[in-house]
Amino acid sequence: MATVLPPPSKRVKTAAADKAREQQDVEEDLGSVRVQFFDQATGKPTGAPVSIPVVDATVKNLELLLNTLQGNVRRRDLLGEDASERIPYRFTYRPNLENPSTTDLALDISNDLYQSILRPGLKTTEDSISLQYTPQAVFRVRAVSRCSSSIAGHGEAILATMFSPSTSSTMVSGSGDSTARIWDCDTGTPLHTLSGHTSWVLAASWSPDDATIATGSMDNTVRLWDSRTGEPLGGPMKGHSRWVSSLAWEPYHLQQAGKPRIASASKDATIRIWDVVSRRIEMVLSGHKGSVSCVRWGGTGFIYTSSHDKTVKVWNASNGTLAHTLSSHAHWVNHLALSTDFVLRTAYHDHTGKIPATEDEKRAKAKERFEKAATTSNTIVERLVTASDDFTMYLWEPSSSTKPVARLLGHQKQVNHVTFSPDGLFIASAGFDNHVKLWNARDGKFIATLRGHVAPVYQCCFSPDSRLLVSASKDTTIKVWEVRTGKLAMDLPGHKDEVYAVDWSPDGQKVGSGGKDKAVRIWRH
């Protein structure tokens, strides 16, 4: 008797349906359409309008055409031999280009012009289509796929991890054993133990110039350490009356020469600004009525804080005065993120690895990188997203309004962590409903739910090229997701207990994670 094949599984059916959807052929006789490209940052047109056959108007071909117009493509590239010089682009269609503030009408071109614009009837082949473009990361990060080292050393759970802004070779972790440790991630060995705190180390933060590490602890103090030697820079900085929950360095391009500052947020409802050199409190920002859960220092001269009193406050970093109070949440605000977090964290360190020689050049490069990341339609805009126990998130643009740009609904339980992609186009949120969700950072529209974890997700972090996302969960696994498709790229079991903290190195080489099993794990391709 012949073997009867089992009926196709649900996964096979959905894969076949997806494939069929992709292969819905464009009718051959649709003619051609005129396309004009505009730079999203400056709003200026690139080249003259070009007539393209609708059949060939795919994102890949538009990319090739735009690169040719800009002179990035040599002749042999067109033959497909060498695509290394080509810049990948993302295309957006806006019906009303003269009034770019109408963000809700912006539409991303995902596959081709026919499916995105012509078929829904937004334009016809008679019209000229104006497309805005934004360059994506030139370099590509590969998904981490194996645990290269599991490093023991901490005596209690690991609560915070952060890579150095300049290299993936060193990482710092803060733990419940009252110490922070610096690890050599290339050899998988401990470099230095930073001991001095008398209680859990809740926050660890690397300065943008790579020289100093700050740690905040449950013993109410902030301590500073030399990142090269692991030596303490003086004693504890005392001032807070309850534990320190979050730290934020002043952006490098705003620092006065030789006088960096750091902000610390605490459960005592205050934020303190410290002069790192003289180790004195410069300002105390008081106004919150509950524990301050998170602090971020923006690149335009504002400090953003979220609190358990349900509000988000925006402070002037120059004089410590309150600029705005953003109150829309109905419960504790757990976390906040800025659209420029990545460039502020890495300052003048970029993927080329070239470091400017003088202080002024470093500052100029940091300022240039910040302005490039924050510029849309010729204005510098810093966006803010907040995550709360009321199951929602809000997207804000504090520079223009105290009302939220969008309310991001979808999580079924508390939202624990939120982050912007380095290119500022996506938002990822991690919640206690076991899901990671992706959102459009421009208008707050929902994109996808990344399902796979079977327990609360504690943290998530984008790769430096914004194409991948890593998440850490209570279910002991780390998962790597593809942002474009929303599919699972890698499932990385290995931890023996809950994973509390995860970070992707700014050069894209490694992922570091730590949790309840007391071991730091380094993952790489």
C-alpha positions as CSV (number, residue, x, y, z in Angstrom):
1,M,0.0,0.0,0.0
2,A,1.3,3.4,-0.9
3,T,2.2,5.8,1.9
4,V,-0.4,8.5,2.2
5,L,1.2,12.0,2.8
6,P,-0.2,13.8,5.8
7,P,-2.2,16.9,5.1
8,P,-0.2,20.1,4.9
9,S,0.4,21.7,8.3
10,K,-0.7,25.2,9.2
11,R,2.9,26.5,8.8
12,V,3.2,25.0,5.3
13,K,-0.2,26.5,4.3
14,T,0.7,30.0,5.6
15,A,4.1,29.9,3.8
16,A,2.3,28.9,0.6
17,A,-0.2,31.7,1.0
18,D,2.6,34.2,1.6
19,K,4.4,33.0,-1.5
20,A,1.3,33.2,-3.6
21,R,0.6,36.8,-2.3
22,E,4.2,37.8,-3.3
23,Q,3.8,36.3,-6.7
24,Q,0.6,38.1,-7.6
25,D,2.0,39.1,-11.0
26,V,1.6,42.6,-12.1
27,E,-0.3,42.7,-15.4
28,E,2.2,43.1,-18.2
29,D,0.3,45.9,-20.1
30,L,0.1,48.5,-17.3
31,G,2.5,50.8,-19.1
32,S,4.9,53.0,-17.3
33,V,4.8,55.6,-14.5
34,R,6.7,58.8,-13.8
35,V,8.7,58.9,-10.5
36,Q,10.5,61.8,-8.9
37,F,12.8,61.2,-5.9
38,F,13.1,63.6,-3.0
39,D,15.6,63.5,-0.1
40,Q,13.5,63.1,3.1
41,A,16.1,65.0,5.2
42,T,16.4,68.1,3.0
43,G,13.2,67.9,0.9
44,K,15.2,68.6,-2.3
45,P,14.5,66.6,-5.5
46,T,17.2,64.2,-6.8
47,G,17.5,64.2,-10.6
48,A,14.6,64.7,-13.1
49,P,11.4,62.7,-13.1
50,V,12.0,59.2,-14.6
51,S,9.6,57.1,-16.5
52,I,9.6,53.4,-15.3
53,P,7.6,50.4,-16.5
54,V,5.2,49.5,-13.8
55,V,6.2,45.8,-14.1
56,D,9.8,46.8,-13.0
57,A,8.9,49.3,-10.3
58,T,10.1,47.2,-7.4
59,V,11.9,48.5,-4.4
60,K,15.2,46.9,-5.5
61,N,15.0,48.5,-9.0
62,L,14.0,51.9,-7.5
63,E,17.1,51.5,-5.2
64,L,19.3,50.8,-8.2
65,L,17.9,53.7,-10.2
66,L,18.4,56.1,-7.3
67,N,21.9,55.0,-6.8
68,T,22.6,55.5,-10.5
69,L,21.1,59.0,-10.4
70,Q,23.4,59.8,-7.5
71,G,26.5,58.3,-9.2
72,N,27.0,55.6,-6.6
73,V,26.9,52.8,-9.2
74,R,29.6,51.8,-11.6
75,R,28.8,50.1,-14.9
76,R,29.7,46.7,-13.7
77,D,27.3,47.1,-10.7
78,L,24.4,47.3,-13.2
79,L,25.4,43.9,-14.4
80,G,25.1,42.6,-10.8
81,E,28.8,41.9,-10.3
82,D,29.5,44.2,-7.4
83,A,26.9,45.8,-5.2
84,S,29.2,46.9,-2.5
85,E,29.0,50.6,-3.5
86,R,25.2,50.7,-3.6
87,I,23.4,52.3,-0.7
88,P,20.2,50.6,0.4
89,Y,17.2,53.0,0.6
90,R,13.7,53.0,2.1
91,F,11.0,54.7,0.1
92,T,8.0,56.6,1.4
93,Y,5.1,58.0,-0.5
94,R,3.4,61.2,0.8
95,P,0.4,62.6,-1.1
96,N,1.0,66.1,0.3
97,L,4.7,66.8,0.0
98,E,4.3,70.6,0.4
99,N,3.0,70.0,3.9
100,P,5.2,67.3,5.3
101,S,3.7,67.7,8.8
102,T,0.8,65.4,7.8
103,T,2.6,62.3,9.1
104,D,-0.5,60.1,9.1
105,L,-0.6,60.0,5.3
106,A,2.9,58.7,4.8
107,L,3.0,55.3,3.2
108,D,6.1,53.0,3.1
109,I,6.7,51.2,-0.2
110,S,7.2,47.6,0.9
111,N,7.4,45.6,-2.4
112,D,6.6,47.6,-5.5
113,L,4.7,50.7,-6.6
114,Y,1.8,48.7,-8.1
115,Q,0.9,46.9,-4.8
116,S,1.5,50.0,-2.6
117,I,0.1,52.9,-4.7
118,L,-1.5,52.1,-8.0
119,R,-3.6,49.1,-7.0
120,P,-5.2,50.9,-4.0
121,G,-6.0,53.8,-6.4
122,L,-3.9,56.4,-4.6
123,K,-2.4,57.3,-8.0
124,T,-2.8,56.3,-11.6
125,T,-0.2,55.7,-14.3
126,E,-1.1,59.1,-15.7
127,D,0.2,60.9,-12.6
128,S,3.7,61.7,-11.5
129,I,4.6,59.9,-8.2
130,S,6.8,61.7,-5.7
131,L,8.8,59.4,-3.5
132,Q,10.8,60.4,-0.5
133,Y,13.9,58.3,0.3
134,T,16.0,57.7,3.4
135,P,19.3,55.8,3.3
136,Q,19.5,52.7,5.4
137,A,22.6,51.5,7.2
138,V,25.4,51.0,4.7
139,F,26.9,48.1,6.7
140,R,25.0,44.9,7.4
141,V,24.9,43.1,10.8
142,R,24.7,39.3,10.8
143,A,22.3,37.6,13.2
144,V,24.2,36.2,16.2
145,S,23.9,32.4,16.1
146,R,26.0,30.9,18.9
147,C,27.1,31.5,22.4
148,S,30.9,32.1,22.1
149,S,31.4,32.3,25.9
150,S,29.6,31.9,29.2
151,I,31.6,33.8,31.8
152,A,31.0,33.1,35.5
153,G,32.1,35.5,38.2
154,H,29.1,37.3,39.6
155,G,27.7,35.9,42.8
156,E,24.1,37.1,42.2
157,A,21.8,37.8,39.4
158,I,23.0,40.2,36.7
159,L,20.7,43.3,36.4
160,A,22.3,45.5,33.8
161,T,24.6,45.0,30.8
162,M,26.2,47.6,28.4
163,F,28.9,47.4,25.7
164,S,31.6,50.0,25.3
165,P,30.6,52.6,22.7
166,S,33.8,52.1,20.7
167,T,34.2,48.3,20.6
168,S,32.5,45.0,21.1
169,S,35.6,43.7,23.0
170,T,34.6,45.1,26.4
171,M,31.3,45.1,28.3
172,V,30.2,46.1,31.8
173,S,27.6,44.3,33.9
174,G,26.0,45.3,37.2
175,S,24.8,42.6,39.6
176,G,22.9,41.9,42.8
177,D,26.3,40.9,44.4
178,S,27.1,44.7,44.9
179,T,29.7,44.7,42.2
180,A,30.0,45.6,38.6
181,R,32.4,43.8,36.3
182,I,34.2,44.6,33.1
183,W,34.5,41.6,30.7
184,D,36.9,40.9,27.8
185,C,34.4,39.6,25.3
186,D,37.0,38.4,22.7
187,T,38.6,36.0,25.1
188,G,35.6,35.4,27.4
189,T,37.4,36.4,30.6
190,P,36.8,38.9,33.4
191,L,39.0,42.0,33.2
192,H,38.1,44.0,36.3
193,T,35.8,43.8,39.3
194,L,34.4,47.2,40.3
195,S,33.7,46.7,44.0
196,G,32.7,49.4,46.4
197,H,28.9,49.5,46.4
198,T,27.2,47.9,49.5
199,S,24.0,46.8,47.8
200,W,22.7,45.7,44.4
201,V,24.0,47.5,41.3
202,L,20.9,48.5,39.4
203,A,22.3,50.6,36.6
204,A,25.6,50.7,34.7
205,S,26.4,53.2,32.0
206,W,29.4,53.8,29.8
207,S,30.3,57.4,29.0
208,P,30.1,58.4,25.3
209,D,33.9,59.0,25.1
210,D,34.6,55.4,26.4
211,A,36.7,56.6,29.3
212,T,34.4,56.3,32.3
213,I,31.8,53.9,33.7
214,A,29.1,55.0,36.1
215,T,27.2,52.7,38.3
216,G,24.0,53.4,40.4
217,S,23.1,51.2,43.3
218,M,20.5,50.3,45.9
219,D,22.9,51.8,48.5
220,N,21.7,55.3,47.2
221,T,25.1,56.2,45.7
222,V,26.6,56.7,42.2
223,R,30.2,55.6,41.7
224,L,32.6,56.4,38.8
225,W,35.3,54.0,37.5
226,D,38.1,54.2,35.0
227,S,37.0,51.9,32.1
228,R,40.6,51.0,31.2
229,T,41.9,50.1,34.6
230,G,38.8,49.4,36.6
231,E,40.0,51.8,39.4
232,P,37.4,53.8,41.3
233,L,37.5,57.6,40.4
234,G,37.2,58.9,44.0
235,G,34.6,57.7,46.5
236,P,30.8,57.3,46.3
237,M,28.8,60.3,45.2
238,K,26.2,60.7,47.9
239,G,23.0,62.8,47.7
240,H,20.0,60.5,47.0
241,S,18.0,59.2,49.9
242,R,16.7,56.1,48.1
243,W,18.2,53.8,45.5
244,V,19.4,55.0,42.1
245,S,17.4,53.4,39.3
246,S,18.8,55.0,36.1
247,L,21.8,57.0,34.8
248,A,22.3,59.2,31.7
249,W,25.4,60.9,30.5
250,E,25.4,64.4,29.0
251,P,25.7,64.0,25.2
252,Y,29.3,64.5,24.0
253,H,28.6,67.4,21.6
254,L,26.9,69.4,24.4
255,Q,29.6,68.8,27.0
256,Q,31.9,71.7,28.1
257,A,35.5,70.7,27.4
258,G,36.9,68.6,30.2
259,K,33.6,68.9,32.2
260,P,31.3,66.0,31.5
261,R,28.1,65.7,33.5
262,I,25.8,62.8,34.4
263,A,22.2,62.6,35.5
264,S,21.0,60.0,38.1
265,A,17.3,59.2,38.7
266,S,16.2,57.7,42.0
267,K,13.3,56.3,44.0
268,D,13.4,59.4,46.2
269,A,11.5,61.2,43.3
270,T,14.5,63.4,42.4
271,I,17.0,63.6,39.5
272,R,20.5,64.8,40.4
273,I,23.0,66.3,37.9
274,W,26.6,65.6,38.9
275,D,29.8,67.3,37.7
276,V,31.9,64.2,37.1
277,V,35.3,66.0,37.6
278,S,34.6,67.8,40.9
279,R,32.1,65.1,41.9
280,R,29.6,67.7,43.1
281,I,25.8,68.0,42.7
282,E,25.2,70.8,40.1
283,M,21.4,70.6,40.3
284,V,18.6,68.7,41.8
285,L,15.5,68.3,39.6
286,S,12.6,67.9,41.9
287,G,8.9,67.9,40.9
288,H,8.0,64.2,40.5
289,K,5.7,62.8,43.2
290,G,6.9,59.2,42.9
291,S,9.9,57.0,42.1
292,V,11.7,58.2,38.9
293,S,12.0,55.1,36.8
294,C,14.1,56.3,33.8
295,V,16.2,59.3,32.8
296,R,17.5,60.3,29.3
297,W,19.6,63.3,28.3
298,G,18.6,64.5,24.9
299,G,20.9,66.1,22.3
300,T,18.9,69.3,22.0
301,G,19.5,70.4,25.6
302,F,16.6,68.7,27.4
303,I,16.5,66.0,30.1
304,Y,13.6,63.6,29.9
305,T,12.4,61.6,33.0
306,S,9.6,59.1,33.6
307,S,8.1,58.4,36.9
308,H,5.7,56.2,38.9
309,D,3.6,59.3,39.4
310,K,2.2,58.6,35.9
311,T,4.0,61.6,34.3
312,V,6.9,62.3,32.0
313,K,8.8,65.5,32.7
314,V,11.0,67.5,30.3
315,W,13.7,69.7,32.0
316,N,16.1,72.3,30.6
317,A,19.6,70.9,31.1
318,S,21.2,74.3,31.3
319,N,19.4,75.7,34.4
320,G,17.3,72.7,35.7
321,T,13.9,74.4,35.1
322,L,10.9,72.3,34.2
323,A,10.0,72.8,30.5
324,H,6.9,70.5,30.1
325,T,5.0,67.9,32.0
326,L,3.6,65.2,29.7
327,S,0.7,63.5,31.4
328,S,-1.4,61.0,29.5
329,H,-0.6,57.7,31.1
330,A,-3.0,56.1,33.6
331,H,-0.4,54.1,35.5
332,W,3.3,54.0,36.3
333,V,5.6,55.0,33.5
334,N,8.3,52.2,33.4
335,H,10.6,53.3,30.6
336,L,11.3,55.9,28.0
337,A,13.5,56.0,24.9
338,L,14.7,58.7,22.5
339,S,14.9,58.5,18.7
340,T,18.5,59.6,19.0
341,D,19.6,57.2,21.8
342,F,22.0,55.3,19.6
343,V,24.0,58.3,18.2
344,L,24.1,59.9,21.7
345,R,25.5,56.7,23.2
346,T,28.2,56.2,20.5
347,A,29.1,60.0,20.0
348,Y,31.9,60.1,17.5
349,H,32.4,56.3,17.3
350,D,31.0,55.0,14.0
351,H,31.1,51.7,12.0
352,T,34.4,52.8,10.3
353,G,36.3,52.7,13.6
354,K,38.1,56.0,12.7
355,I,38.5,58.2,15.8
356,P,39.1,62.0,15.3
357,A,42.5,63.3,16.6
358,T,41.5,66.4,18.6
359,E,38.8,67.2,21.1
360,D,37.2,69.8,18.8
361,E,37.1,67.3,15.9
362,K,35.5,64.7,18.1
363,R,32.9,67.1,19.3
364,A,32.2,68.2,15.7
365,K,31.8,64.6,14.5
366,A,29.5,63.8,17.4
367,K,27.4,66.9,16.6
368,E,27.3,66.0,12.9
369,R,26.2,62.4,13.6
370,F,23.5,63.7,16.0
371,E,22.2,66.2,13.6
372,K,22.1,63.7,10.7
373,A,20.2,61.2,12.8
374,A,17.7,63.8,14.2
375,T,17.0,65.7,10.9
376,T,13.7,65.2,9.1
377,S,12.4,67.7,6.6
378,N,15.2,70.1,7.4
379,T,14.4,70.4,11.1
380,I,16.0,68.7,14.1
381,V,13.4,66.7,15.8
382,E,13.9,64.5,18.9
383,R,11.1,62.0,19.5
384,L,10.3,60.3,22.7
385,V,8.4,57.1,23.4
386,T,7.1,56.1,26.9
387,A,6.0,52.6,28.1
388,S,3.7,52.1,31.0
389,D,1.9,49.7,33.3
390,D,-1.4,50.9,31.8
391,F,-0.6,48.5,28.8
392,T,0.0,51.4,26.4
393,M,2.8,53.5,25.0
394,Y,2.8,57.1,23.8
395,L,4.9,58.7,21.1
396,W,5.8,62.4,21.8
397,E,7.5,65.2,20.1
398,P,8.1,67.5,23.1
399,S,9.7,70.3,21.0
400,S,6.4,71.0,19.2
401,S,3.6,69.9,21.5
402,T,2.8,68.5,24.9
403,K,0.1,66.4,23.4
404,P,1.2,62.9,22.2
405,V,1.7,62.3,18.5
406,A,0.2,58.8,18.9
407,R,-1.1,56.3,21.4
408,L,0.3,52.8,20.8
409,L,-2.2,50.2,21.8
410,G,-1.9,46.4,21.5
411,H,-0.1,45.0,24.5
412,Q,-2.3,42.9,26.8
413,K,-0.2,43.4,29.9
414,Q,2.3,45.9,31.3
415,V,4.9,47.3,28.9
416,N,8.3,46.9,30.5
417,H,10.8,48.2,27.9
418,V,10.8,50.3,24.8
419,T,13.5,51.3,22.3
420,F,14.0,53.1,19.0
421,S,15.9,51.6,16.1
422,P,19.3,53.4,15.4
423,D,17.9,54.8,12.1
424,G,14.9,56.2,14.0
425,L,12.3,54.5,11.8
426,F,11.1,51.7,14.2
427,I,10.0,51.3,17.8
428,A,10.2,48.0,19.6
429,S,8.4,47.3,22.8
430,A,8.6,44.4,25.2
431,G,5.8,43.4,27.5
432,F,4.6,41.0,30.2
433,D,2.2,39.5,27.7
434,N,5.1,37.5,26.3
435,H,5.2,39.6,23.1
436,V,7.6,42.0,21.4
437,K,5.8,44.5,19.2
438,L,7.1,46.6,16.3
439,W,5.7,50.1,15.5
440,N,6.4,52.8,12.9
441,A,8.3,55.5,14.7
442,R,7.0,58.2,12.4
443,D,3.3,57.9,13.1
444,G,3.1,55.2,15.8
445,K,1.2,52.8,13.6
446,F,1.4,49.1,14.6
447,I,3.6,46.9,12.3
448,A,3.9,43.4,13.7
449,T,3.8,41.3,16.8
450,L,6.9,39.1,17.3
451,R,5.5,35.9,18.9
452,G,7.8,33.2,20.2
453,H,8.5,33.9,23.9
454,V,6.5,31.9,26.4
455,A,7.0,34.2,29.4
456,P,7.4,37.9,30.0
457,V,9.9,39.8,27.8
458,Y,12.2,42.0,29.9
459,Q,14.3,43.9,27.4
460,C,14.9,44.3,23.7
461,C,17.6,45.9,21.6
462,F,18.1,46.7,17.9
463,S,21.2,45.8,15.9
464,P,23.2,48.9,14.8
465,D,21.9,48.6,11.2
466,S,18.3,48.4,12.4
467,R,17.6,45.2,10.5
468,L,17.6,42.8,13.5
469,L,16.2,42.9,17.0
470,V,17.2,40.8,20.0
471,S,14.9,40.2,23.0
472,A,15.5,38.7,26.5
473,S,12.9,36.9,28.4
474,K,11.9,35.2,31.6
475,D,11.6,31.9,29.5
476,T,15.5,31.7,29.7
477,T,16.0,32.3,26.0
478,I,17.2,35.1,23.8
479,K,15.6,35.5,20.4
480,V,16.8,37.4,17.3
481,W,14.1,38.7,15.0
482,E,14.2,40.1,11.5
483,V,12.6,43.6,11.6
484,R,11.5,43.6,7.9
485,T,9.6,40.3,8.0
486,G,8.8,40.1,11.7
487,K,10.0,36.5,11.6
488,L,12.3,34.7,14.1
489,A,15.8,34.7,12.8
490,M,17.5,32.8,15.7
491,D,16.4,31.2,18.9
492,L,19.2,31.2,21.4
493,P,18.7,29.0,24.4
494,G,21.6,28.7,26.8
495,H,20.8,30.6,30.0
496,K,19.7,28.4,32.8
497,D,17.3,31.0,34.3
498,E,15.5,34.3,33.5
499,V,17.4,36.7,31.3
500,Y,17.1,40.2,32.7
501,A,19.4,42.3,30.5
502,V,20.6,42.2,26.9
503,D,22.7,44.6,24.7
504,W,23.9,44.6,21.1
505,S,27.4,46.0,20.7
506,P,27.5,49.3,18.6
507,D,29.7,47.7,16.0
508,G,27.2,44.9,15.5
509,Q,29.7,42.0,16.3
510,K,28.3,40.7,19.5
511,V,25.3,40.5,21.8
512,G,25.8,40.3,25.6
513,S,23.2,39.0,28.0
514,G,22.9,38.4,31.8
515,G,20.3,37.2,34.2
516,K,19.3,35.1,37.1
517,D,21.8,32.3,36.4
518,K,24.7,34.7,37.4
519,A,26.6,34.1,34.1
520,V,27.3,36.7,31.4
521,R,26.9,35.2,28.0
522,I,28.4,36.6,24.8
523,W,26.8,35.7,21.5
524,R,28.2,36.1,18.1
525,H,27.8,35.0,14.5
